[in-house]
């Protein structure tokens, strides 16, 4: 693709974890740099903890990327600078002034996880990250967007992505189509990443006050009323709830991790919790069972170091809230326990795909398809629905009214719940729902 043509200025690549987005982007830059079509790169990330991953990947290729933390903090002779979206927004004018010394006609601007860069034309003072990126990359020769989830719940367009007009039901609508889309099922078939097997823990959820006669019981997996579905999930993830759904889920996740370790001794698990207190309760429960646990959350100043150290560390479990959803790389993760009330498709997919990466030292030991990783979650109807389509991508429609089927968060009175195939669900609350093959379940095949 020629970065000199206007039509190719914005390029969006969609690929899941383990697909090689970071290395592929750096290799492309290195080739075009050697050909004289690009000179330097400016790379934006949504979290500072991910900057070191880019820096390490660049070093493997002999590229020098330096962290930009303010005026004169990085060398102008480097191949490129790394910075967070938030840092760029805070010091936009200082960065803009320093970039004036670069030949921006030979600049590559990379937006990592580009879906964070929402742009609302009706709100000029709206999302800051998108406006900052557009301003700082306005003279770049090429803007490259990388994302594992090429959609947003609010239907805003986002930067570094071309808009395409298509006809739909006799009307012209705008969509974002990735210029390159590598779906997880393709990577699974090639052996580049692991398949996922799902274990959804079902159960009865009781509502009402203790001692009162108006107590009601609702089956977690079969509840179709949206308000009850959401309330059921809030109860189901509590460790102290009478249904014991969360406790059973964690105990079965521990058992599975023990089993996986017979073949993969360094395998670890991830628990995604609701909030800090919830995460602490989960940590105590796991430690009482004798497990070694790393607890990380955004309010802990040492969280980034522990997060980065988990890959080479000895902890059995990593318990987190919002720091492991995307960009986090720990290829020894083999079990994910999803115990949060966040049920947007993007957050669920980002969370569970932390466990698809392959360890380099395991690739020669496992046949293709690789040995699976495992996802444990409450049998919430929305989560089960997302499990059906986690490995597929569809065009993202911009700023259009959505029906309940299309929108993660717009679930009104007409919502009817999922329609999973019978082989994926066992009727009867309290059963363990399984999708258990080493390859993708059949209903994920197109």
Secondary structure, DSSP 8 states (H G I E B T S, - for coil): --TTSGGGSEEEEEE-TTS-HHHHHHHHHHHHHHTTS--EEEEEESSHHHHHHHHHHHHHTT--EEE--STTSS-TTSSEEEEEHHHHHHTHHHHHHHHTTS-GGGEEEEEETGGG-EE-TT-TTS-HHHHHHHHHTTT-SEEEEEESS---TT--EESS--EEEEEETTEEEEEE--SEEE-HHHHHHHTSS--EEEEEE--EEEES-TT-TT-EEEETTT---HHHHHHHHHHHT-TT-TT-HHHHHHHHHHHHHHHHTTT-TT-EEEEE-SSHHHHHHHHHHHHHTT--EEE--TT-TTHHHHHHHTTTS--SEEEESSSSSSS---TTEEEEEE--S---HHHHHHHHGGG----TTTTTTS-SS---EEEEEE--HHHHHHHHHTT----EE-S----TTT-SS---TT-------GGG--SSTT-EEEE--SS--GGG--
